[in-house]
Every structure is written in C-alpha cells, then in structure tokens.
Amino acid sequence: MAKAKTIYNCQSCGASHPKWQGQCSQCGEWNTLVEEVVIKKSQGLGERKTLSTAEINDKLVSWNQVKTKKNDGQRISTQIEEFDRVLGGEGEKKGIVPGAIMLLGGEPGIGKSTLLTQVVLKIAEQKLKNPIFYVCGEESPQQIDLRINRILAKEQKKISKKNLEFVTTIDVDELVEIIKIRKPSLVIVDSIQAMITRELSGAPGSVGQVRESTNRLADVAKRLHIPMFLVGHVTKDGTIAGPKTLEHIVDTVLQLSGERTGELRLLRTLKNRFGATDEVGVFKVDEIGLAEVSNPSEFLLEHAKTMEPGSATVCVMEGTRPLLIEVQALVVKSYLAMPRRVGRGIDLSRIQVLAAVLQKHCKLPVENHDIFLSAAGGYKVTETGIDLGLAMALVSSLKNKSLPKNSVFIGEVGLLGEIRRVNYLDRRLKEAKRLGFKKVYSKETHGSVRELLAKLKL
C-alpha cells in the first residue's frame, strides 16, 4: 500500500519542512513554504518495481499511432468567432484543441462565467457523443440555470438538456474519477480556486491546493484527450492568483479585461501552445451577456468627435488586426508645484516622455500645465505606434485648435523628436481607407513632430 503524507517545501531554496512556518529556516525568506503531497512507498530498501512487457507497451506511443489517431489535430469550434480567433488556428480550423487545458482569468464580475456559459451553449448545439461537464465550484446548478435561461430567452433557441451535466463537487479526486468513467466532451471548472484534495490540509485557494488540483486535472485531460477550461481568480495586482507554476501547467492562458462600468471587454492570450499570443477578441456587454464585435474600429470610433480640440485618431495592431481608436487629451494650466500627468488606458511614463519631447524640441510650454490623456471606450493601449497621435492631441488641446478632419496619425516618437516607422503600415493604411479616413500622417509624410506641427500650423 502507498501511504500519502504532506511536507512543506520552500519555493525559494527547495528546503523541506515537516510543518508550516512563516520563515524558511534555510534561506530566511518569508511566506515561501507550500504544502505538497509525498507518496511514501512501503517497499523495502533497494526494492525496485519491474515493468512487464504489457505495461511498457501501454506507456509507449508510436509516432504512427499518433498520426493515425482518430480526430487528431481537429479543433472544436466554439461558434464564437472572436473566441476562436484568440484560441488560435488557421483558416476554418480554429477553436479548442482536444486535450488542451485553458485557464481563463479576470477580475470579479468582468464576465468570465457568462462568456464560458455562452461557449458551452454554442458547443451544446452541435452533435456530441458525450455531454459537457460544468463543475459547480462557486455556484449551484439552479443559479447557472438562471443564466442559461436568460441567454436562451434572448436568442430564442432550444438546446437538448442531455448535452449538459452539472458536477456538484469541489473534491478534485472525485471529479477525476467521474471524468474517467463518463468521458465528457468538454469540462468547465468554475473555479480552480474552489477545488481541493483531501490529501492536503490547506484551505481552498491556497497555493498547494491550486497546484495539486490543476496537476491532477491536467493529467486526466491529457490521458483521455478531453479539453478543459479552468476559471482563475486574479489578485489586486491583476495577475492570476495561485503559484506561477499554474500558468506553466496549462496550455493556454486567457485574460478577460475591461472597465467594469464600461461595455467593452477584451479577451487576450498571455500564453498559447497552439497559436499566436498577440490576438485579441473584442466583446461588448449587452442585456444577456457578451456579444462579439466583428468590426471593432467602427465600435471604438462610434462616438468620436474628430473636429474637437484635443481629439485624434490613431491605429493600433492587435495581433494581425488593425484597430482605429480615438485618443483624447486635456491640457490645462496647473497651479501645483508639480503638474499632474494622468492617463486612462495609457502608460504614465509614455505621457511624461511625450511632454518632455514637446517641451524641448517643439518649444511648447507644457512644463506648467496639467496633462490628461485617455483612450476612448476604455481601451488599454500598449503599442508605441500611437505616440504621434498622442502628441498631436496634446498640442491640439494646448492651443485649442482642431486637427484636420478625417485624419489618422500613425508613428512612434523618438526622444529626438523624430517620427519613427511602425510595423504593418500597409494594413493600417488599408483599414484607415476602408473607414473613410483620407489623410494619414506618418514617417512616410513627415520626418519629425516639429515639421508636422509646422505643416498643420499648430
């Protein structure tokens, strides 16, 4: 018989301790001890297990078997184009890879459970050999049923209830046994922080419980070729709660972000073993859940007022998709010893650099002004290709003059005031032309910010 016991290993130096303590006695680090399961074998010293021929053949998989395996490499479409785009794939073969473990994180109330419920309903419409499992870790089946009925009432669809089964357990060992017996088509675990194993004494959500539960679920998913979604909580810093090894265990890490009071939601890929990590899915909140936005540029420019001082249109790249968004600036005289620099959706350090460039190379008096910059629609911009648009919006607000109508600004601004080239310029120009923008200002038209300001008489 194999007897299980637990020890506490330091995540910094690897030292083992029989019980938990705040500080590691070996390296002196605090709060680094994590509970782990150790299986103590009852075999005597020097005794070694001998594998039979049948056991060896069971553990070996020939390459020929992999290539001829039924449905190998075929993805399962979620029937939500924006979701499939993020999961990766080529052409029509996009979606969920069989046997993949996908971790979906996001702030409370951002829409993680709602989005996965919509995915489940879309897949349940298809002909399935086995039902979908929805593990009720934080909600009861009755609560999930309310959300399902709300979604189905708007879409006016009827789905066979046999295609969806709720699993009412938080014991990961019980869940693994149920999966082995029933072999579902898809498993949704909401959430991984609610799962526990009785072999550990830690509370649900502790580092040891989260890691051990994920390991056991990943093992059964890979063995039986069953795709699995894990819902993950986030910390106050915005990172996924639990050990960093959690993100190493899974195949794909997805993050749903956006302002809770806004209607825009962005689904990004932080890690993807089966596709690119620079794609983004765009959704908007409606009365039933999350609706995909097939044309994000028109949505983000819906309320744009390009004729107002302080407003500029820029083009960013999200994966292979160009998006046009509006950036707004407000520059007012400051009465503080240190003028404020505030950004919403824009990094603070970028605002400070642009202000310094405008002050030194364009001789603009921004040193005694408060500067507020915002990306419209709650969009968070990380690309440097919007630098030129931000700089022009700042100057427009400072001088209270509007920028040319139907114009787009594309380019990175260097510390010497020069306009630098950006990647995928052809795609950006094509998107701007498609939406009716006639003037594009970039490195191809002007060499520096100062030259562009002189051209526009700002």
Secondary structure by P-SEA (a helix, b strand, c coil): cbbbbbbbbbccccccccccccccccccccccbbbbbbbbbcccccbbbbbcaaaaaaacccaaaaaacccccbbbbcccaaaaaaaccccccccccccbbbbbbbcccccaaaaaaaaaaaaaaccccbbbbbbcccccaaaaaaaaaaaaaaaccccccccbbbbccccaaaaaaaaaaccccbbbbcccccccccccccccccaaaaaaaaaaaaaaaaaabbbbbbbbbbcccccccccccccccccbbbbbbccccccbbbbbbcccccccccbbbbbbbccccccccccaaaaaacccccccccbbbbbbbcccbbbbbbbbbbbbbbcccbbbbbbccccaaaaaaaaaaaacccccccccbbbbbbbccccccccccaaaaaaaaaaaaaaccccccbbbbbbbbccccbbbbbcaaaaaaaaaaaacccccccccccccaaaaaaaacc
